[in-house]
C-alpha cells in the first residue's frame, strides 16, 4: 500500500485508452495492490470521493470511490 502521485490535466496519460480488467485479473496480486494504492491515494488527497487508475499512472479500467465521502472542498 502506498500513496501515488496524482496525474493532473493536461497529463497525456489521462487521454490514453485503458485496458479492461477481466474477472480473472481482479483477484491478482498486481490489481489488488493497485486498488490498495488507489484507496490510499484517494484518502491522502482530502476531498476526493473517487479515483481512477489512470489518475495514478496505470492504464487499467479500475476505479475506487467512497459513497459516504463529502466533496466539500
HUBEL-V304101 format. One record per residue. N is the residue number from 1. RES is the residue in one small letter. PHI is phi as a letter, one per 30 degrees, with the letter a starting at -180 (999 if undefined). PSI is psi in whole degrees, -180 to 180 (none if undefined). OMEGA is omega as a letter, one per 30 degrees, with the letter a starting at -180 (999 if undefined). Layout:
n=<N,N>
res=<RES,RES>
phi=<PHI,PHI>
psi=<PSI,PSI>
omega=<OMEGA,OMEGA>
This chain:
n=<1,2,3,4,5,6,7,8,9,10,11,12,13,14,15,16,17,18,19,20,21,22,23,24,25,26,27,28,29,30,31,32,33,34,35,36,37,38,39,40,41,42,43,44,45,46,47,48,49,50,51,52,53,54,55,56,57,58,59,60,61,62,63,64,65,66,67,68,69,70,71,72,73>
res=<x,x,x,x,x,x,x,x,x,x,x,x,x,x,x,x,x,x,x,x,x,x,x,x,x,x,x,x,x,x,x,x,x,x,x,x,x,x,x,x,x,x,x,x,x,x,x,x,x,x,x,x,x,x,x,x,x,x,x,x,x,x,x,x,x,x,x,x,x,x,x,x,x>
phi=<999,a,d,c,d,d,d,c,e,c,e,e,d,d,c,d,d,c,d,d,c,d,e,d,d,e,c,d,e,d,d,d,d,e,d,d,d,d,d,e,d,d,d,d,d,e,j,d,c,a,a,c,e,e,d,c,i,c,d,b,d,b,b,b,a,c,d,c,d,c,c,c,d>
psi=<133,149,137,160,131,128,127,154,132,41,128,-30,-26,-14,-4,154,134,155,146,140,120,167,-36,-32,-24,-39,10,153,-45,-39,-40,-39,-42,-45,-43,-41,-40,-45,-47,-46,-40,-45,-28,-36,83,139,-14,134,-11,166,141,150,-42,-25,-14,21,13,121,65,149,78,134,156,150,159,104,-13,-5,151,133,48,91,none>
omega=<a,l,l,l,l,l,a,l,g,l,a,a,a,l,a,l,l,l,l,l,a,l,l,a,a,a,l,a,a,a,l,l,l,l,l,l,l,a,l,a,l,a,l,l,a,a,l,l,l,a,l,a,l,l,l,l,l,a,l,l,l,l,l,l,l,a,l,a,l,a,l,a,999>
